[in-house]
């Protein structure tokens, strides 16, 4: 559960925080045995949304959004002095999304990431991914893009439907994932290749 994420700076910090979360019923000892420890990368977080169409072999770049999480999102906006004065448990519960764009010099890198991901999945898990997916990423101060998670589903937000300039560049109109799926089904039906977009 996202609300069970917590950050630590040392083993003693890990012991202290994990014991506290077990005591408060947020996690269990069994959960902790199966937990994964990841390096926290400092940077700016983006969800890059794509759509792979097996019919035309293209990977469409649909747009970008960012998560809004409580209570960490606005806590981070406070001055450091105020953060230190507050004694509260931080959580990462997703409550919404906000649209985003990326500087043009990084756009080619983002598009290439989508192409590479589709090629890798097709190689390892044929026939590969069909339809929408998101690469949840962080951009470091050195402008390196690190993918830390992958969402292989229709995103649970309506942001792209009204905010993405990228679909407009490609298709002449702004639309979201639902319309892109409908476009794919219609094209597959008209070309009699429905079998290519289902597994």
PyMOL commands that set and color helices and strands:
alter all, ss='L'
color gray80, all
select helices_A, chain A and resi 2-4+11-23+29-33+72-75+80-85+104-124+160-163+165-171+177-190+194-197
alter helices_A, ss='H'
color red, helices_A
select strands_A, chain A and resi 44-53+58-71+92-100+131-139+145-151
alter strands_A, ss='S'
color yellow, strands_A
deselect
rebuild
show_as cartoon
